Amino acid sequence: MRAASNCIKALYFNGQITACMFCEKRFIIFTVMASTTAKAVADFFLNFVHEHGDVLTNLKLQKLVYYAQAWHLALKGKPLFDDEFRLGFTARLCLRFMAGSRSIVGIPSSDKPDWPKLPRAIGEHLVEIFSVYGKYSAWDLERMTHQEMPWQKARQGLAPDDEGKQPISHKDMHAFYAKLAAKN
């Protein structure tokens, strides 16, 4: 992949792989830089529960990271991180950090990553996300996301057992959660 600035004939589309309509060179364009990484968000939640004597399942961790992204899009108008959520039987994070994540049900307290270096505002955002969603089980969080428009829209046309490959749209996440924020 190459930087878009090397080709002035680019089709600009935020955060997507695109190509120049004349020379067909492929590149990724991000017009809005994300604030952190999905791995840093996950590491924050892992450390947070470790310090508070709790345990996270992989599914609950993914849902917390999802809600952190969704509410950041709604409240700040930009992604918290660049990675996307892709559909499976559950909306899952198709990320570099999940490749390094444990595939066990509960992540033991001795398997704690280092605290990520995050700006204060992001740390406060993540604590608020945990204070709202941390009380729910992984199963509850999964049911909640499955009833919400971004997940349902991304699943349109898929059979219940079809894993799907499409990402959950940042635009849909922003629209749905911004509308919820406006109600409160």
N, C-alpha and C positions, 0 to 999 in steps of 0.2 A: 504494500500500500504506500501511497505517496501523499504528500501534503497538497491540499487543493490550491494553495497559492501559486504553485508551479504551472497551473493551467488556467488561463483567464476565461476559457470557454466553458467553465464548469456549470453544471446544474446544481444550484445550492439547495440543499435539503438538510435541515438540522439533524445531526447525529446519525445519519444513514450512510451506508456504503452507496456511492453513486459513481457515475462515469461522465467524462466529458462527452458532450453530444457530437463532437467532431472527431476527436482522436481516440475515443473510447478507453482512455487510461482510467483506471479505477483508483479511487481514494476515499478517505473518510473525512467528512466535514463536521466539525462541531463548532457552532457559532456561540454556544454558551458553555463555558467550562463548568464541569461539576465541581462540587465543593470538596469531596473526599472519594473514597472507594468503598465498594460493597464489603470488601474484606475488613476494612477499618470499622465499618458499622457493625459487622458481625462480631469482631473482636471486642468492641465496646460492650455489646450486650452480654457476651460470654464473661467478661470481667465483672460487669455489673452484677450478674446473678451469682457469680463466685463470691463476691464480697458480701452479698446479702443471703448467702446460705441456700441458694436454690439451684436447680438443675434445668437445663434446656434440652429438649429434643431437637433433632435436625429440622423437623417440620416447623416447630414453634419458632426456632431461630429464623428460618426463611420467611415466615409470616411477619415477624417483627421487623425484619429488614425491608420487606415489602411495604408495610405500613409507614416506616420511616421515610421511604422514597415517596410514597403516595402523598403523605401530608406535607413533605417538603415541596413537592411540585405544586400543591394547592396553595400553600401559605407564602412561598417564596417565588413561585413562578419559574423555577429552574430545577433540574434534577440534582439530587444529593450526590449521586454517583452515576457513571455512564453505563454500567452493566444493565442488561434487561432481564425481565422475567419472561420465561417461555412456558408454554402450556404443557402439561402432562395430564395425568389423571387428576393431579392437583397443580395449581400454579406453582411452579418451582423456579428458583433462581438458577439460571444456567450460567454459572459464573466460574471464574478462575478460583475464587475462594472456596467454592463447594468441592472442587477437586482435592483441596487440601483438608477439607473438613472431615471429621470422623464419621463413619457410616454406622456407628453404634446408636442405640436408641437415646441414651442420655450421655452427655459429655461430662466426664468425671472432673471433679474440682482440681485434680492434679494435672489435668491436660489444659491448662489455662494459657492463652497467648498473652503477649505483652500488651499493656494498655496502648491504644493508638494515640498518636498526637493529633488532636482535633481542636479546631477553634472552639472557644467557649460556647458560642451560639449553637453549634452543632451538638455539642455535649448536652446542652440544655434541651434541645429538640429531642434527642434520643432518650433522655430521662423522662420527658413528658410522654413520649410514645410508650415507653415501658410502663409508666404509671397508669395509662389508659388500657393498654392491651396485654400487659404482662400477667394480669390476674386470670386471663382466659387460658384454657388448655389448648394444645395444638389442634385438637379436633374441633373445638369451638371456633378458633381462628380460621380454620379451613372452611367450616360452614359459613362463616361470615363473608370471607372473600368470594366464595362460590355464589353468594346471593347478590353480589355487587356488580354493577354494570361493566366495569373494565374486564373482569374475568368472563362474564357472560357474553359480552360482545366478541371477545377473542375466541370463544368456544363456538360461536354460531356456525351451524352447518356440520359440526363434528358429532359423530356417534359418541355415546357415553363412554365407550371403551377405547376411543381413538385418542392417542396421545397428543397429536397435533404438534406443530413446529413453530407456529407464529408467536411473536412476542406480544405481551400486553402493552398496548400503546401508552406512551407517556401523555399524549394528548387526551386520551380517554381517562387516564388516572387523574390528570389535572382537572378536567371538567367535572368529573364525579365528586372528587373530594373538595374542590373549591365550592361546589354547590352545597355540600354538607356544611362546610365552614361558614358559609353565608347564612345558613339557617340558625347557627348557634350564636 
